[in-house]
């Protein structure tokens, strides 16, 4: 097996993204879009997956990775008594899609090796390779072709492109991977590569400069924002959950999902995070994308819970049995079967996003409001259905607290927005449904014996998604019922700063034991802060920052040894980090702690 999940950085161009390991290998890349078939996937199968290796020949070298400050330009360093080498990775920000890799001998001369081994269509297709004008063209069955250009000689070795070259101290060599049809059949131009490097760094620095966040933990907050921007479609404004598929939530387990899609559930947190950091254009673009999905909802107002980044709905789930899986975790899945589930909570996230956007960004359009009316009318008569919920369980529908909570949020925000903007709406019907839901939660999801709000109606188990109750302003963060619930969560779901998502592991209908969920840990921190326990909230928040990888990135979960598990990096975790940091920083400043 190659590098573990946490030993990676990410680069991208707002169309797709690549993972680069500490060993200098690009071992995950889908091309040309986030949800396109992979061309490199050795992270999921070291032998078949395909990879793009670039490294110096230095025995015993220590490896380091860092980003140029305020950018998504990644540097991988190799440190040895025999010399120092550096690999620069970036994806060009322009009309021509390019992955650019540059090797440099920083101290002393040394030899480098490069191997470019794309395996198209999720490693189901081995390319034919040909030389063309000093470049190599990798052509897959069916016509897709990539071109590799370099500033050093290339040669073919089977289905791979390879190079071995010597650099003196201060010298560099570059490699450019691009669409064969759009590139030119010539070697790479060092000046072109240098200009691309500068332009890419300038783009990211310019974007980061728009951030208005000046609080504590600024480096981590801004890195989270840069990660979220990397997972944003520049063309459509949507944001994917993660750029990877098939990375396991449990080593050797079956929870290996495809996260390369846009979940409506992420909407409110995405809009909130971008607005709070001053990136209003991104929040507005996402809301326009959401409004387009609402316009497609049809006359009944029902909306899907996830979409492709461009709004497509062809998300059928299939397995890739030819791939061994990360650490032998099978099956590797593409597509997502949860797309067909009923998850009522998405209406709450959608309406919270619309309310926040109208307040701090672009005001809602007439067409978008008509979509809201259709959706809220549907929800006001369908909120009491059981569903699969936020955790997308596959063990059958239930009446989940979180779904009921977010139905309340949906109607509450729609009512608030209608009153604020004097928009036409059946307020009486919506208000009656909202108030009925409020009473239902307190009557049927409050367990008086345990003094806590529980996961399912009439149940006894806790669920960390209850932490959103005060964050969504359903209940006061100092209400006695909430304080006792928060205490129960701390006693039963929390280990130090790490929060498991629920007590009953069988609820999702799958085998295996999960790790802690990073986003839940940040929700817990924010709940503590809102309850007034600022010192403990800060302590746990800063401990959670220590579980990020060396670049400040988080996967979905942390395993038993603190290893990163699940798809990587995960947008929801970084959204929760930004929310917790923003509130906690303001509260600490107000209290002068």
N, C-alpha and C positions, 0 to 999 in steps of 0.2 A: 504494500500500500504506500502511496505517496504521502504528501503532507496532510496533517489533520485539518479539519475544517477551520479551526481558529488561526492556523498559520497561513492566512491569505489576506491579501489586499484586493481591492476592486478598482477597476477603471472602466469608463464608459463614455458614450457620446449622445445620450438621451434617446437612443434607438435600441441599444443592447448594452451588455456589460460583460467584462471578462474578469475571472478570478486569477490572481497571480500568486503562486506559492512563495514561501521563503527561500526555496531552492531555485527560484528564477523561472519556474515552469508555469505557463498558462495552461491550466488543467481544467478550465471550464469556460466555454463560450458558445452561445447560440448566435446564429448569423442568418439574416441581417437584423432580425428583430428579437425582442426579449423572448417571445414565445415561438420563435422559429426552431427548427431542429438544430441540435448541437453539431458543432464541427470539432470541438475539443471537449472531452468529458472523461479524462483519465481520473478525475476525482471520484467517479462512479465505477470505473473499471480500468485499472492500471495497465492492462494489456490491450484491450480492445478500444478503449474510449477515445483515443486521439489526444495529442498534446503538442505544445510548442515550447521546446526546451531552449534555454539560452543561459549559459553559465561559464565562468572561467574554470580552467583546470587547476584547481588549488586544493591540495589535500589538507584536511583538517581546518578549513576556513570556518569562521564564525559568520552567521548570517544575521543581517539587520534589515528592517524595512521601515520606511517613513514616507509621509507625503510631503511634498513641498508645501509650506504653510499656506492655508486658505485655498488649496487647490485639490484636484483629484489626479494630479500627476504623481505617480508612484516610483519610488527609488528602492531598489533592492541591493544591498551592499554585501560584499564578501570580504572578510577581514582575515588576513593571514600574515605570518612573519615573512612569507615569500611575496607579498604584494597585497594591494587593495584594488578591488574591482567594483564596478557599479553598473546595474542594469536600470535604465529608465523606461517606464511604460506609460503610454497614454493613448487615448483614442481621439483622433482629430475632430474638432468641432466645426464641421462644415458640410457642404453638400456631398462631397465624396467621402464615403465611409472607409476609415483606415484604422487598423491597429498598428501602432508604431512602437518598435522596441530598439533601444540603443544600448550597446555594450561599450564600456569605457574602462581602460586601464588607468586607474587613478595614481597608483604608486607601483613602480617597476613594470617591466614588460612581462607579458604572459600570454598563454594560449587560451583561446575560447572555443567552445563547441556549440553548435546550433543544430537542432533537429525540429523541423516543422512537419508534423504528421497529422493532418486533418483527417477525420473520419466522419463523412457526411451522414445526414439523416439518422441521428442518434446512434452513430457507429454501426449502422446497418449497411453502409456503402463505403467501400474502399475506393479512393479516387485513382484515375489514370493521371500520370504526371508527364508533362512535356516541357522542354526548354523552349523559350521564346524570347529572343532579343536580350539575352542576359538575365531574364527572369524565369521563374518556374510557374507553371500553371497547373493547378490541381482541379481536375474536372470529375464531377460526380455523374453517375448514370442519371439521365434526365436533364442534364444541361447546366446545373449550377456549377460555377467555376470560380475559384479564388486564385489570385496572383500573388506571388511572393517576390518582392524586389529587395535588393540588398546593395550595400556599398562594397561588399567582398564577394568573391566568386562563390557560386552555388553549384551543387551537383545533385543528381538524383540517386537515390538508394532505395530500390523497391518503390513503394508508394509514398516515400518520404522525400523531403528536401533537406539536405545537410550542408554544413559548412564547418571547416576548421580553419582558424586564422590566428595569426599572432599580432598583438598590438604592443607598441612601445608605450611607455608612460606618457599619459596625456592624449593618446590617440583613441579614436572611437570608431565603431562600425554600427551601421543601422540596418534594420529590417522593416519592411512595410508590407502588411497583408491587406489586400483590398479586393473588391470585385474585379474579376478579370475583364469583364466587358467595359468597365468604366476606367480602368487604369491604362497605363501605357507599357508596351513591351520594351522596357529599358531598365538598367540598374537604378537603384535609388540615388537621389542627389543629396549629398550631405547638407548643402545649404537649405534645400527644401525641408529636410528633417529638422534642422535647427530652427528654421522659421516656424514650422509647425509646433515644435516644442514651446517656443515663446508665445505663439498665438493661443495655444491651449492653456498654458499657465495664466496668461493675461485674462482669458475668458473667465476662468474659475475665480481668480482674484477679484475681478470686477463684479461677479455675481455675489461673492462673499461680502464685498464691501457694502452691499445693500442691507445687510443684517443690522437691525437696530438693537440687538441684544448686547448689553454691556455688563451683565451681572456676573455672579460667581460661576465657576466651571465653564467659562466661555469657550475654551478650546474643545471640550467635549460636546457642548451644545452646537457649536458651529460645525464640528465634524459630523454630528448626526444630521444637521441640515444638508451638508454636502452629500451625504449618503442618500438622503431622501431625494435630492435633486437628481442624483445618478439614476434613480429608479423611476424618474418621471419621463413620460413621453414628451419630447419637445414638440412634436407635431400635434398631439391630441390633448395634452394636459393631464392625462390620467397618471396614476402612480401604481406600480405593481407591488405586490406583497413582498416579493423577493425575486432575485434574478435566477434562481436555481430550481431544479426539480430533483426529487428522489433522495435528498439527504435525510437520514433517519432521525426520528425523535427518540428512538431507543436503538442502541447498537444491536444488530441482529434481529430487530423487530420489523413489523409490517407497516408502521405509520410513516410511510415514505411518500409524501405528497408533492404535487406540482404547484408551486406558488407563483408562477410567472403571469399572474392575471391580476385584475383590479377588482378588489372587493368593495362593495358599497359600504360595508362596515367600517372601512378605514377612513371614510369620507370626513366625518366630524373631526377626528383627531388630526387628519392631514390639514384641513382648512384651518383649524385652531393653531397648529404648530407653525404653519407658514405665516399666518396673520400675526401671531405674537412675535415672530422674529423679523417682521418687516418685509417679508417676501410676498407682497400683496398680489403681484402678477401671477404667481404660481397658484395661489388660493383661488383667484378669479378664473384661471384657466381650468382648474379642476371642477369648479362649480359649473362652468359652461359645458364641460364634458358630462357632468351628472345631469344637467338640465336636458341634454340631448337624449340621455337614456330614459329620463322621465317622459319625454315626448314620444318615445317609442313604446311606452307601457301599454298602450291600447285603451279601450274604453273602460275596462274594469279597474284600472289603476294598479294592477299587480305588476311589480318589477322584479327582475332577476337579482340574485344576490352577488353575482360576479360576472365579469365580462372580460374579453380580450382587451388589450390596451387601446385598440381602435374601435371598441364597441361590439366586436363580433361575439357570437354566442356558441360557436362550435368548439366546445370544451370537453368533448367526450373522453372518458378516462380509459386508458389502455395500459398494459404492462409491457415492459421490455425485458423478456426472459433471457436475452443474450448478454445482458449486462450483469456483472457479478454484484454490483451495488457497493456503496461505501462500507468498508469493513464487513463485507459479506451480508449487508442488510438488504433483503429482498422482500417483495418485488420492487423494482424501480418503476415508478409510474409517470406517465405524462397525461396531460388532461386532468380534469378534476370532477369526479362523480358527485361531489357536493353541490355542483352547479344546479342539479335538479331538486335539491332539498327545499323545504320550506323553513325559512329563518326569519321570523317576524321582527327580530330586533333591527334589521337593516333599515326599516322605516324611521326608527328613532335616530340612527346615525345620519341618515339622509336629511332629516328635518333639522337636526341640530346644526349640521353643516350649512344648510340654507339660511337658518336664522343668524348664525355667526357671520356668514358672508354678506348678508343684507345689512348687518350692523356695522361691519368694519371694512367690507370690500365693495363689490358691485351689488346694487339692489336687484332684487328678483324681477325677472321680466314677466310680461303678461302671459306668454306661452308657458313659461316655467310654473307660474302660479296655477294655471289650469291643470297641469300635471299633478301639482300638489293636491288640488281639490279632489281629483280622481283617486289618488292614492289614499288620502285621509278618509274619503267616503268608504273605500274598500276596507281600510283598516278598522274603521269604527264598527263594522259588522263582522269582522273576522279575527279580532284580537284574541279571542278566547280559544282559538285552536291550539292543540299541541303542535310542537315543531321540533326540528333537530337542533336548534339553538346555536349559540355563538361557537361552541366547540365542534359543531358539525358531526354530531354523534351518528354512528351507524348501527346503533342497537335499538332503534325505534324512537318514535316521537314521544315527547313528554311535555308537561306544562312546566317550563323553566322560568325561574325568577327573572333572569336577565332579559329574556324575551318579553316578559310582561312589563318589566321596568321600561324597556325601550319603546314599547307601544305607548306607554304613558308619555315618554319624552316626545315622541312623534306628534301626538295630538296637542301636547302642551306648547311645543314650539310653533306649530301651525296656528294655534289660537293667538299666541303672542304676536306672531308676525302679521296676522290679519288685522289685529287691533292696532298695532304700531303703524302700519301702512294704510289703514282703512280699506283693506282689500275685501271684496265680497266673499263670504263663506258661510256655510251652515253652522254658525258658532254654537247654537244651542245643542245640536246633535253631537258635535265634537266635544263640547264641555261635559255633556252627560256621560259619554264614553270615557273620557279622561278621568272623571271623578269616580266612575264605577271601577276602573282599573286600579286607582289609588286605594280604594277600599278593599278590593280583592287581594292586593299585595299584603296589606296589613292583616287581613283576616285569614288568608290561606297560605302565606309563605313565611309568616312569623311563627316560630316555634317557641311557645311560652316556656316550655320546660327547659329548653336549651338557651333561652334568652338570645336568640339569633335568627336572622333571616336565612332560610335554607334554600338549597339548590332547586328543588322541585316542589310543587304544591303538595302539602301534607307530609313532606319528607323530613329527614333528620340529618342529612349530610350537608356540609358546607361547600361553597363554590366561590373561588376568588373573584369571579365576575361581579359578585355583590359589592365589591369595592367601588364600582362605578355609581352606586346609589347616591352618595353625597357629591361626587364629581359631576353628576348630571342634575344636581339640585332637586332630586326627589325628596331627600330628607336632609335635615340639618346635620352637619358634621359633628355637632355636639348633642344631638338628640339622644336621650338615654337608650332607646332601642338600638340606635346606631353604635353608640359607644360599646354596648355589650356585644354587638355583632363583631365589631372591630377587634375586641378583646378575644372573642372566640376564634376569629381568623388567625390572630397572632399565636394562639395556643395550639391550634390544630392543623394549620396549613403552612406555618412559617418556621423555617430553620435558620436562625440567625437573620440574614437579610434575604434569604431565598424563599420564594413563595411557590407552592404547588398550586395547580389550577383547580383541583377538586379533591375531595376525600375518596369518593367512590370510583376506583379505577375502572370498574366494569361498565360505567355509564355509557362509554362510547362504543361498546360492543366489540372491542378489539383486545387481543392479548398483549401482555408486556407491561412493564413498569416505566413510567415517564420520569423525567427530571423536573427541575423547577422551571417555571415560565418567567422569562426576564421581564416581559411587559407587566405581569402581575406584581412583580417585585417593585416596579416603579409606581404602579397604582397604590400599593400599600404605603409607600413613602409619602405620596401626596395626601392620602387619607390621614395619616398621622399628623402631617403638617396642618391640614385643615381642621383637625381636632384640637390643635394647639400644642401638640407635643413636638415642638420645633427641634429641640436638641436631639431627640431620638431619630426624628425624621432625617436630619442632616447626617447623623452618624451612619444610618443604614444606607442613605443615598450614596455617600462617599465610599462605603464598603462595596456597593453594587458597581460603582465606577471601576473598581479594581478587578471586576470579572470581565471587563471588555478585553478584547484581544490587544495586541501590541499597537494597533492603529486606532483603537477606540471603536471597534466594530463589535456587534453582537449578532449571534445566531438567535433562533427562536428560544432555545432551552439551554440549560446547563445540566450536564450529567453528574453522576455520583462523584467523580473526581474533579469537577469544575470544568470538564471539557465542553466545548460548544457542540450542540446537537441541533438538528433540524436545518431548514433552509437558511441560507446565509448570503449577505446580511439581511435581517428581517426588518421591514419598514415599521411594523407596529411597535417593536421594542424601542426603536429610536424616536418614534412619535411620543411614546409614554415617557421616555427620558426627558424630552424637551418640555412636556407638560409639567412633570414633577419639578424640574429645575426652575422653570419660570415661576411657578407658584411659590416654591420654597425660598427662592432668592428674594422675592418681594416680601414674603412674610418675615424672613430673617432681618431684612433691612428695616422693616416697619418696627420690629421689636428691638432693633439695634443689638442683635446678638452677633 
